[in-house]
Amino acid sequence: MSPRDWRIRVQDILDAITTIQLYTAAMDYLAFTHDRKTMDAVLRNITVIGEAASRVPETIQGESPEVP
């Protein structure tokens, strides 16, 4: 399997953030914590963010040290 370009991984992160925002836009914290499906969907997207972020090269990460 060929490695994906880091720009695609950053786009994956941005897409996952947008998806989380769409899933939770009309919810407050209490509603969110009582909606198991939404919690699972958000967790999946947080996992996507973590996986993609861990594969962005350190040289690229070093260009934006203010981003955790």
mmCIF file of the N, C-alpha and C atoms, coordinates in Angstrom:
data_MODEL
# 
_entry.id   MODEL 
# 
loop_
_atom_site.group_PDB 
_atom_site.id 
_atom_site.type_symbol 
_atom_site.label_atom_id 
_atom_site.label_alt_id 
_atom_site.label_comp_id 
_atom_site.label_asym_id 
_atom_site.label_entity_id 
_atom_site.label_seq_id 
_atom_site.pdbx_PDB_ins_code 
_atom_site.Cartn_x 
_atom_site.Cartn_y 
_atom_site.Cartn_z 
_atom_site.occupancy 
_atom_site.B_iso_or_equiv 
_atom_site.pdbx_formal_charge 
_atom_site.auth_seq_id 
_atom_site.auth_comp_id 
_atom_site.auth_asym_id 
_atom_site.auth_atom_id 
_atom_site.pdbx_PDB_model_num 
ATOM 1   N N  . MET A 1 1  ? 0.837   -1.171 0.000  1.00 0.00 ? 1  MET A N  1 
ATOM 2   C CA . MET A 1 1  ? 0.000   0.000  0.000  1.00 0.00 ? 1  MET A CA 1 
ATOM 3   C C  . MET A 1 1  ? 0.891   1.246  0.000  1.00 0.00 ? 1  MET A C  1 
ATOM 4   N N  . SER A 1 2  ? 0.634   2.163  -0.899 1.00 0.00 ? 2  SER A N  1 
ATOM 5   C CA . SER A 1 2  ? 1.455   3.374  -0.953 1.00 0.00 ? 2  SER A CA 1 
ATOM 6   C C  . SER A 1 2  ? 1.003   4.349  0.135  1.00 0.00 ? 2  SER A C  1 
ATOM 7   N N  . PRO A 1 3  ? 1.961   5.089  0.693  1.00 0.00 ? 3  PRO A N  1 
ATOM 8   C CA . PRO A 1 3  ? 1.606   6.040  1.752  1.00 0.00 ? 3  PRO A CA 1 
ATOM 9   C C  . PRO A 1 3  ? 0.797   7.194  1.178  1.00 0.00 ? 3  PRO A C  1 
ATOM 10  N N  . ARG A 1 4  ? -0.174  7.660  1.970  1.00 0.00 ? 4  ARG A N  1 
ATOM 11  C CA . ARG A 1 4  ? -0.989  8.794  1.542  1.00 0.00 ? 4  ARG A CA 1 
ATOM 12  C C  . ARG A 1 4  ? -0.225  10.086 1.803  1.00 0.00 ? 4  ARG A C  1 
ATOM 13  N N  . ASP A 1 5  ? -0.392  11.032 0.930  1.00 0.00 ? 5  ASP A N  1 
ATOM 14  C CA . ASP A 1 5  ? 0.226   12.335 1.079  1.00 0.00 ? 5  ASP A CA 1 
ATOM 15  C C  . ASP A 1 5  ? -0.295  12.995 2.360  1.00 0.00 ? 5  ASP A C  1 
ATOM 16  N N  . TRP A 1 6  ? 0.576   13.715 3.047  1.00 0.00 ? 6  TRP A N  1 
ATOM 17  C CA . TRP A 1 6  ? 0.186   14.337 4.315  1.00 0.00 ? 6  TRP A CA 1 
ATOM 18  C C  . TRP A 1 6  ? -0.937  15.344 4.124  1.00 0.00 ? 6  TRP A C  1 
ATOM 19  N N  . ARG A 1 7  ? -1.029  15.962 2.959  1.00 0.00 ? 7  ARG A N  1 
ATOM 20  C CA . ARG A 1 7  ? -2.103  16.931 2.711  1.00 0.00 ? 7  ARG A CA 1 
ATOM 21  C C  . ARG A 1 7  ? -3.475  16.244 2.743  1.00 0.00 ? 7  ARG A C  1 
ATOM 22  N N  . ILE A 1 8  ? -3.531  15.035 2.259  1.00 0.00 ? 8  ILE A N  1 
ATOM 23  C CA . ILE A 1 8  ? -4.784  14.270 2.292  1.00 0.00 ? 8  ILE A CA 1 
ATOM 24  C C  . ILE A 1 8  ? -5.146  13.950 3.737  1.00 0.00 ? 8  ILE A C  1 
ATOM 25  N N  . ARG A 1 9  ? -4.150  13.631 4.534  1.00 0.00 ? 9  ARG A N  1 
ATOM 26  C CA . ARG A 1 9  ? -4.403  13.353 5.955  1.00 0.00 ? 9  ARG A CA 1 
ATOM 27  C C  . ARG A 1 9  ? -4.920  14.598 6.673  1.00 0.00 ? 9  ARG A C  1 
ATOM 28  N N  . VAL A 1 10 ? -4.361  15.751 6.365  1.00 0.00 ? 10 VAL A N  1 
ATOM 29  C CA . VAL A 1 10 ? -4.852  16.988 6.972  1.00 0.00 ? 10 VAL A CA 1 
ATOM 30  C C  . VAL A 1 10 ? -6.297  17.229 6.533  1.00 0.00 ? 10 VAL A C  1 
ATOM 31  N N  . GLN A 1 11 ? -6.599  16.953 5.274  1.00 0.00 ? 11 GLN A N  1 
ATOM 32  C CA . GLN A 1 11 ? -7.980  17.100 4.813  1.00 0.00 ? 11 GLN A CA 1 
ATOM 33  C C  . GLN A 1 11 ? -8.898  16.116 5.531  1.00 0.00 ? 11 GLN A C  1 
ATOM 34  N N  . ASP A 1 12 ? -8.424  14.909 5.796  1.00 0.00 ? 12 ASP A N  1 
ATOM 35  C CA . ASP A 1 12 ? -9.199  13.934 6.571  1.00 0.00 ? 12 ASP A CA 1 
ATOM 36  C C  . ASP A 1 12 ? -9.537  14.505 7.952  1.00 0.00 ? 12 ASP A C  1 
ATOM 37  N N  . ILE A 1 13 ? -8.568  15.171 8.570  1.00 0.00 ? 13 ILE A N  1 
ATOM 38  C CA . ILE A 1 13 ? -8.783  15.787 9.879  1.00 0.00 ? 13 ILE A CA 1 
ATOM 39  C C  . ILE A 1 13 ? -9.852  16.867 9.778  1.00 0.00 ? 13 ILE A C  1 
ATOM 40  N N  . LEU A 1 14 ? -9.722  17.734 8.797  1.00 0.00 ? 14 LEU A N  1 
ATOM 41  C CA . LEU A 1 14 ? -10.694 18.813 8.631  1.00 0.00 ? 14 LEU A CA 1 
ATOM 42  C C  . LEU A 1 14 ? -12.093 18.272 8.335  1.00 0.00 ? 14 LEU A C  1 
ATOM 43  N N  . ASP A 1 15 ? -12.167 17.232 7.527  1.00 0.00 ? 15 ASP A N  1 
ATOM 44  C CA . ASP A 1 15 ? -13.459 16.615 7.218  1.00 0.00 ? 15 ASP A CA 1 
ATOM 45  C C  . ASP A 1 15 ? -14.089 16.007 8.474  1.00 0.00 ? 15 ASP A C  1 
ATOM 46  N N  . ALA A 1 16 ? -13.284 15.358 9.287  1.00 0.00 ? 16 ALA A N  1 
ATOM 47  C CA . ALA A 1 16 ? -13.797 14.754 10.519 1.00 0.00 ? 16 ALA A CA 1 
ATOM 48  C C  . ALA A 1 16 ? -14.302 15.827 11.481 1.00 0.00 ? 16 ALA A C  1 
ATOM 49  N N  . ILE A 1 17 ? -13.588 16.945 11.569 1.00 0.00 ? 17 ILE A N  1 
ATOM 50  C CA . ILE A 1 17 ? -14.025 18.051 12.426 1.00 0.00 ? 17 ILE A CA 1 
ATOM 51  C C  . ILE A 1 17 ? -15.369 18.583 11.944 1.00 0.00 ? 17 ILE A C  1 
ATOM 52  N N  . THR A 1 18 ? -15.495 18.782 10.640 1.00 0.00 ? 18 THR A N  1 
ATOM 53  C CA . THR A 1 18 ? -16.763 19.267 10.078 1.00 0.00 ? 18 THR A CA 1 
ATOM 54  C C  . THR A 1 18 ? -17.897 18.291 10.368 1.00 0.00 ? 18 THR A C  1 
ATOM 55  N N  . THR A 1 19 ? -17.625 17.014 10.222 1.00 0.00 ? 19 THR A N  1 
ATOM 56  C CA . THR A 1 19 ? -18.642 15.996 10.485 1.00 0.00 ? 19 THR A CA 1 
ATOM 57  C C  . THR A 1 19 ? -19.084 16.038 11.940 1.00 0.00 ? 19 THR A C  1 
ATOM 58  N N  . ILE A 1 20 ? -18.148 16.141 12.861 1.00 0.00 ? 20 ILE A N  1 
ATOM 59  C CA . ILE A 1 20 ? -18.488 16.233 14.288 1.00 0.00 ? 20 ILE A CA 1 
ATOM 60  C C  . ILE A 1 20 ? -19.360 17.462 14.534 1.00 0.00 ? 20 ILE A C  1 
ATOM 61  N N  . GLN A 1 21 ? -18.995 18.579 13.930 1.00 0.00 ? 21 GLN A N  1 
ATOM 62  C CA . GLN A 1 21 ? -19.782 19.793 14.102 1.00 0.00 ? 21 GLN A CA 1 
ATOM 63  C C  . GLN A 1 21 ? -21.203 19.609 13.574 1.00 0.00 ? 21 GLN A C  1 
ATOM 64  N N  . LEU A 1 22 ? -21.347 18.954 12.434 1.00 0.00 ? 22 LEU A N  1 
ATOM 65  C CA . LEU A 1 22 ? -22.676 18.703 11.873 1.00 0.00 ? 22 LEU A CA 1 
ATOM 66  C C  . LEU A 1 22 ? -23.498 17.781 12.774 1.00 0.00 ? 22 LEU A C  1 
ATOM 67  N N  . TYR A 1 23 ? -22.866 16.738 13.289 1.00 0.00 ? 23 TYR A N  1 
ATOM 68  C CA . TYR A 1 23 ? -23.580 15.785 14.146 1.00 0.00 ? 23 TYR A CA 1 
ATOM 69  C C  . TYR A 1 23 ? -24.057 16.411 15.457 1.00 0.00 ? 23 TYR A C  1 
ATOM 70  N N  . THR A 1 24 ? -23.325 17.397 15.953 1.00 0.00 ? 24 THR A N  1 
ATOM 71  C CA . THR A 1 24 ? -23.602 17.922 17.292 1.00 0.00 ? 24 THR A CA 1 
ATOM 72  C C  . THR A 1 24 ? -24.153 19.344 17.299 1.00 0.00 ? 24 THR A C  1 
ATOM 73  N N  . ALA A 1 25 ? -24.363 19.935 16.155 1.00 0.00 ? 25 ALA A N  1 
ATOM 74  C CA . ALA A 1 25 ? -24.742 21.351 16.068 1.00 0.00 ? 25 ALA A CA 1 
ATOM 75  C C  . ALA A 1 25 ? -25.994 21.691 16.871 1.00 0.00 ? 25 ALA A C  1 
ATOM 76  N N  . ALA A 1 26 ? -26.987 20.861 16.852 1.00 0.00 ? 26 ALA A N  1 
ATOM 77  C CA . ALA A 1 26 ? -28.258 21.169 17.509 1.00 0.00 ? 26 ALA A CA 1 
ATOM 78  C C  . ALA A 1 26 ? -28.352 20.568 18.914 1.00 0.00 ? 26 ALA A C  1 
ATOM 79  N N  . MET A 1 27 ? -27.243 20.105 19.442 1.00 0.00 ? 27 MET A N  1 
ATOM 80  C CA . MET A 1 27 ? -27.267 19.415 20.731 1.00 0.00 ? 27 MET A CA 1 
ATOM 81  C C  . MET A 1 27 ? -26.545 20.204 21.804 1.00 0.00 ? 27 MET A C  1 
ATOM 82  N N  . ASP A 1 28 ? -27.075 20.133 23.012 1.00 0.00 ? 28 ASP A N  1 
ATOM 83  C CA . ASP A 1 28 ? -26.292 20.597 24.152 1.00 0.00 ? 28 ASP A CA 1 
ATOM 84  C C  . ASP A 1 28 ? -25.599 19.368 24.748 1.00 0.00 ? 28 ASP A C  1 
ATOM 85  N N  . TYR A 1 29 ? -24.803 19.592 25.765 1.00 0.00 ? 29 TYR A N  1 
ATOM 86  C CA . TYR A 1 29 ? -24.012 18.495 26.332 1.00 0.00 ? 29 TYR A CA 1 
ATOM 87  C C  . TYR A 1 29 ? -24.900 17.368 26.846 1.00 0.00 ? 29 TYR A C  1 
ATOM 88  N N  . LEU A 1 30 ? -25.978 17.713 27.525 1.00 0.00 ? 30 LEU A N  1 
ATOM 89  C CA . LEU A 1 30 ? -26.865 16.686 28.089 1.00 0.00 ? 30 LEU A CA 1 
ATOM 90  C C  . LEU A 1 30 ? -27.479 15.834 26.989 1.00 0.00 ? 30 LEU A C  1 
ATOM 91  N N  . ALA A 1 31 ? -27.959 16.477 25.937 1.00 0.00 ? 31 ALA A N  1 
ATOM 92  C CA . ALA A 1 31 ? -28.537 15.714 24.820 1.00 0.00 ? 31 ALA A CA 1 
ATOM 93  C C  . ALA A 1 31 ? -27.482 14.812 24.192 1.00 0.00 ? 31 ALA A C  1 
ATOM 94  N N  . PHE A 1 32 ? -26.274 15.345 24.031 1.00 0.00 ? 32 PHE A N  1 
ATOM 95  C CA . PHE A 1 32 ? -25.194 14.555 23.459 1.00 0.00 ? 32 PHE A CA 1 
ATOM 96  C C  . PHE A 1 32 ? -24.905 13.319 24.298 1.00 0.00 ? 32 PHE A C  1 
ATOM 97  N N  . THR A 1 33 ? -24.816 13.485 25.604 1.00 0.00 ? 33 THR A N  1 
ATOM 98  C CA . THR A 1 33 ? -24.468 12.355 26.470 1.00 0.00 ? 33 THR A CA 1 
ATOM 99  C C  . THR A 1 33 ? -25.581 11.315 26.561 1.00 0.00 ? 33 THR A C  1 
ATOM 100 N N  . HIS A 1 34 ? -26.774 11.678 26.123 1.00 0.00 ? 34 HIS A N  1 
ATOM 101 C CA . HIS A 1 34 ? -27.884 10.729 26.132 1.00 0.00 ? 34 HIS A CA 1 
ATOM 102 C C  . HIS A 1 34 ? -28.172 10.131 24.750 1.00 0.00 ? 34 HIS A C  1 
ATOM 103 N N  . ASP A 1 35 ? -27.358 10.465 23.776 1.00 0.00 ? 35 ASP A N  1 
ATOM 104 C CA . ASP A 1 35 ? -27.545 9.959  22.421 1.00 0.00 ? 35 ASP A CA 1 
ATOM 105 C C  . ASP A 1 35 ? -26.358 9.062  22.056 1.00 0.00 ? 35 ASP A C  1 
ATOM 106 N N  . ARG A 1 36 ? -26.515 7.804  22.320 1.00 0.00 ? 36 ARG A N  1 
ATOM 107 C CA . ARG A 1 36 ? -25.427 6.840  22.146 1.00 0.00 ? 36 ARG A CA 1 
ATOM 108 C C  . ARG A 1 36 ? -24.897 6.785  20.708 1.00 0.00 ? 36 ARG A C  1 
ATOM 109 N N  . LYS A 1 37 ? -25.805 6.855  19.739 1.00 0.00 ? 37 LYS A N  1 
ATOM 110 C CA . LYS A 1 37 ? -25.375 6.792  18.339 1.00 0.00 ? 37 LYS A CA 1 
ATOM 111 C C  . LYS A 1 37 ? -24.498 7.985  17.971 1.00 0.00 ? 37 LYS A C  1 
ATOM 112 N N  . THR A 1 38 ? -24.902 9.162  18.405 1.00 0.00 ? 38 THR A N  1 
ATOM 113 C CA . THR A 1 38 ? -24.101 10.346 18.106 1.00 0.00 ? 38 THR A CA 1 
ATOM 114 C C  . THR A 1 38 ? -22.767 10.274 18.826 1.00 0.00 ? 38 THR A C  1 
ATOM 115 N N  . MET A 1 39 ? -22.771 9.824  20.071 1.00 0.00 ? 39 MET A N  1 
ATOM 116 C CA . MET A 1 39 ? -21.507 9.681  20.797 1.00 0.00 ? 39 MET A CA 1 
ATOM 117 C C  . MET A 1 39 ? -20.579 8.723  20.062 1.00 0.00 ? 39 MET A C  1 
ATOM 118 N N  . ASP A 1 40 ? -21.105 7.608  19.592 1.00 0.00 ? 40 ASP A N  1 
ATOM 119 C CA . ASP A 1 40 ? -20.281 6.641  18.857 1.00 0.00 ? 40 ASP A CA 1 
ATOM 120 C C  . ASP A 1 40 ? -19.760 7.234  17.551 1.00 0.00 ? 40 ASP A C  1 
ATOM 121 N N  . ALA A 1 41 ? -20.594 7.990  16.845 1.00 0.00 ? 41 ALA A N  1 
ATOM 122 C CA . ALA A 1 41 ? -20.176 8.599  15.586 1.00 0.00 ? 41 ALA A CA 1 
ATOM 123 C C  . ALA A 1 41 ? -19.089 9.647  15.815 1.00 0.00 ? 41 ALA A C  1 
ATOM 124 N N  . VAL A 1 42 ? -19.242 10.434 16.866 1.00 0.00 ? 42 VAL A N  1 
ATOM 125 C CA . VAL A 1 42 ? -18.232 11.438 17.192 1.00 0.00 ? 42 VAL A CA 1 
ATOM 126 C C  . VAL A 1 42 ? -16.925 10.753 17.589 1.00 0.00 ? 42 VAL A C  1 
ATOM 127 N N  . LEU A 1 43 ? -17.003 9.713  18.394 1.00 0.00 ? 43 LEU A N  1 
ATOM 128 C CA . LEU A 1 43 ? -15.804 8.983  18.792 1.00 0.00 ? 43 LEU A CA 1 
ATOM 129 C C  . LEU A 1 43 ? -15.077 8.419  17.574 1.00 0.00 ? 43 LEU A C  1 
ATOM 130 N N  . ARG A 1 44 ? -15.821 7.896  16.625 1.00 0.00 ? 44 ARG A N  1 
ATOM 131 C CA . ARG A 1 44 ? -15.193 7.378  15.404 1.00 0.00 ? 44 ARG A CA 1 
ATOM 132 C C  . ARG A 1 44 ? -14.435 8.485  14.695 1.00 0.00 ? 44 ARG A C  1 
ATOM 133 N N  . ASN A 1 45 ? -15.014 9.665  14.601 1.00 0.00 ? 45 ASN A N  1 
ATOM 134 C CA . ASN A 1 45 ? -14.347 10.771 13.917 1.00 0.00 ? 45 ASN A CA 1 
ATOM 135 C C  . ASN A 1 45 ? -13.160 11.299 14.709 1.00 0.00 ? 45 ASN A C  1 
ATOM 136 N N  . ILE A 1 46 ? -13.228 11.245 16.019 1.00 0.00 ? 46 ILE A N  1 
ATOM 137 C CA . ILE A 1 46 ? -12.064 11.614 16.833 1.00 0.00 ? 46 ILE A CA 1 
ATOM 138 C C  . ILE A 1 46 ? -10.934 10.612 16.582 1.00 0.00 ? 46 ILE A C  1 
ATOM 139 N N  . THR A 1 47 ? -11.284 9.359  16.403 1.00 0.00 ? 47 THR A N  1 
ATOM 140 C CA . THR A 1 47 ? -10.291 8.339  16.076 1.00 0.00 ? 47 THR A CA 1 
ATOM 141 C C  . THR A 1 47 ? -9.656  8.628  14.716 1.00 0.00 ? 47 THR A C  1 
ATOM 142 N N  . VAL A 1 48 ? -10.475 9.016  13.745 1.00 0.00 ? 48 VAL A N  1 
ATOM 143 C CA . VAL A 1 48 ? -9.952  9.390  12.421 1.00 0.00 ? 48 VAL A CA 1 
ATOM 144 C C  . VAL A 1 48 ? -8.957  10.540 12.562 1.00 0.00 ? 48 VAL A C  1 
ATOM 145 N N  . ILE A 1 49 ? -9.314  11.536 13.379 1.00 0.00 ? 49 ILE A N  1 
ATOM 146 C CA . ILE A 1 49 ? -8.430  12.680 13.595 1.00 0.00 ? 49 ILE A CA 1 
ATOM 147 C C  . ILE A 1 49 ? -7.102  12.221 14.191 1.00 0.00 ? 49 ILE A C  1 
ATOM 148 N N  . GLY A 1 50 ? -7.166  11.391 15.216 1.00 0.00 ? 50 GLY A N  1 
ATOM 149 C CA . GLY A 1 50 ? -5.946  10.911 15.863 1.00 0.00 ? 50 GLY A CA 1 
ATOM 150 C C  . GLY A 1 50 ? -5.067  10.098 14.940 1.00 0.00 ? 50 GLY A C  1 
ATOM 151 N N  . GLU A 1 51 ? -5.686  9.199  14.178 1.00 0.00 ? 51 GLU A N  1 
ATOM 152 C CA . GLU A 1 51 ? -4.916  8.369  13.248 1.00 0.00 ? 51 GLU A CA 1 
ATOM 153 C C  . GLU A 1 51 ? -4.257  9.219  12.171 1.00 0.00 ? 51 GLU A C  1 
ATOM 154 N N  . ALA A 1 52 ? -5.015  10.152 11.615 1.00 0.00 ? 52 ALA A N  1 
ATOM 155 C CA . ALA A 1 52 ? -4.459  11.006 10.563 1.00 0.00 ? 52 ALA A CA 1 
ATOM 156 C C  . ALA A 1 52 ? -3.352  11.899 11.119 1.00 0.00 ? 52 ALA A C  1 
ATOM 157 N N  . ALA A 1 53 ? -3.582  12.472 12.294 1.00 0.00 ? 53 ALA A N  1 
ATOM 158 C CA . ALA A 1 53 ? -2.588  13.369 12.896 1.00 0.00 ? 53 ALA A CA 1 
ATOM 159 C C  . ALA A 1 53 ? -1.288  12.631 13.193 1.00 0.00 ? 53 ALA A C  1 
ATOM 160 N N  . SER A 1 54 ? -1.392  11.381 13.602 1.00 0.00 ? 54 SER A N  1 
ATOM 161 C CA . SER A 1 54 ? -0.178  10.629 13.936 1.00 0.00 ? 54 SER A CA 1 
ATOM 162 C C  . SER A 1 54 ? 0.648   10.291 12.709 1.00 0.00 ? 54 SER A C  1 
ATOM 163 N N  . ARG A 1 55 ? 0.072   10.467 11.530 1.00 0.00 ? 55 ARG A N  1 
ATOM 164 C CA . ARG A 1 55 ? 0.788   10.133 10.296 1.00 0.00 ? 55 ARG A CA 1 
ATOM 165 C C  . ARG A 1 55 ? 1.235   11.366 9.503  1.00 0.00 ? 55 ARG A C  1 
ATOM 166 N N  . VAL A 1 56 ? 1.016   12.549 10.062 1.00 0.00 ? 56 VAL A N  1 
ATOM 167 C CA . VAL A 1 56 ? 1.552   13.763 9.437  1.00 0.00 ? 56 VAL A CA 1 
ATOM 168 C C  . VAL A 1 56 ? 3.033   13.819 9.819  1.00 0.00 ? 56 VAL A C  1 
ATOM 169 N N  . PRO A 1 57 ? 3.906   13.950 8.852  1.00 0.00 ? 57 PRO A N  1 
ATOM 170 C CA . PRO A 1 57 ? 5.347   13.934 9.152  1.00 0.00 ? 57 PRO A CA 1 
ATOM 171 C C  . PRO A 1 57 ? 5.752   15.000 10.170 1.00 0.00 ? 57 PRO A C  1 
ATOM 172 N N  . GLU A 1 58 ? 6.744   14.661 10.988 1.00 0.00 ? 58 GLU A N  1 
ATOM 173 C CA . GLU A 1 58 ? 7.227   15.596 12.014 1.00 0.00 ? 58 GLU A CA 1 
ATOM 174 C C  . GLU A 1 58 ? 7.744   16.891 11.402 1.00 0.00 ? 58 GLU A C  1 
ATOM 175 N N  . THR A 1 59 ? 8.295   16.817 10.221 1.00 0.00 ? 59 THR A N  1 
ATOM 176 C CA . THR A 1 59 ? 8.790   18.041 9.576  1.00 0.00 ? 59 THR A CA 1 
ATOM 177 C C  . THR A 1 59 ? 7.641   19.002 9.289  1.00 0.00 ? 59 THR A C  1 
ATOM 178 N N  . ILE A 1 60 ? 6.512   18.467 8.921  1.00 0.00 ? 60 ILE A N  1 
ATOM 179 C CA . ILE A 1 60 ? 5.326   19.296 8.666  1.00 0.00 ? 60 ILE A CA 1 
ATOM 180 C C  . ILE A 1 60 ? 4.755   19.793 9.987  1.00 0.00 ? 60 ILE A C  1 
ATOM 181 N N  . GLN A 1 61 ? 4.691   18.921 10.984 1.00 0.00 ? 61 GLN A N  1 
ATOM 182 C CA . GLN A 1 61 ? 4.180   19.316 12.306 1.00 0.00 ? 61 GLN A CA 1 
ATOM 183 C C  . GLN A 1 61 ? 5.021   20.452 12.873 1.00 0.00 ? 61 GLN A C  1 
ATOM 184 N N  . GLY A 1 62 ? 6.333   20.392 12.656 1.00 0.00 ? 62 GLY A N  1 
ATOM 185 C CA . GLY A 1 62 ? 7.247   21.405 13.176 1.00 0.00 ? 62 GLY A CA 1 
ATOM 186 C C  . GLY A 1 62 ? 7.028   22.789 12.579 1.00 0.00 ? 62 GLY A C  1 
ATOM 187 N N  . GLU A 1 63 ? 6.373   22.860 11.433 1.00 0.00 ? 63 GLU A N  1 
ATOM 188 C CA . GLU A 1 63 ? 6.099   24.148 10.800 1.00 0.00 ? 63 GLU A CA 1 
ATOM 189 C C  . GLU A 1 63 ? 4.979   24.913 11.507 1.00 0.00 ? 63 GLU A C  1 
ATOM 190 N N  . SER A 1 64 ? 4.201   24.204 12.327 1.00 0.00 ? 64 SER A N  1 
ATOM 191 C CA . SER A 1 64 ? 3.095   24.845 13.067 1.00 0.00 ? 64 SER A CA 1 
ATOM 192 C C  . SER A 1 64 ? 3.139   24.388 14.527 1.00 0.00 ? 64 SER A C  1 
ATOM 193 N N  . PRO A 1 65 ? 4.175   24.796 15.263 1.00 0.00 ? 65 PRO A N  1 
ATOM 194 C CA . PRO A 1 65 ? 4.326   24.312 16.641 1.00 0.00 ? 65 PRO A CA 1 
ATOM 195 C C  . PRO A 1 65 ? 3.194   24.743 17.571 1.00 0.00 ? 65 PRO A C  1 
ATOM 196 N N  . GLU A 1 66 ? 2.407   25.746 17.185 1.00 0.00 ? 66 GLU A N  1 
ATOM 197 C CA . GLU A 1 66 ? 1.303   26.195 18.029 1.00 0.00 ? 66 GLU A CA 1 
ATOM 198 C C  . GLU A 1 66 ? 0.106   25.239 17.989 1.00 0.00 ? 66 GLU A C  1 
ATOM 199 N N  . VAL A 1 67 ? 0.108   24.314 17.025 1.00 0.00 ? 67 VAL A N  1 
ATOM 200 C CA . VAL A 1 67 ? -0.975  23.341 16.911 1.00 0.00 ? 67 VAL A CA 1 
ATOM 201 C C  . VAL A 1 67 ? -0.586  22.092 17.677 1.00 0.00 ? 67 VAL A C  1 
ATOM 202 N N  . PRO A 1 68 ? -1.380  21.744 18.698 1.00 0.00 ? 68 PRO A N  1 
ATOM 203 C CA . PRO A 1 68 ? -1.037  20.543 19.483 1.00 0.00 ? 68 PRO A CA 1 
ATOM 204 C C  . PRO A 1 68 ? -1.162  19.255 18.668 1.00 0.00 ? 68 PRO A C  1 
# 
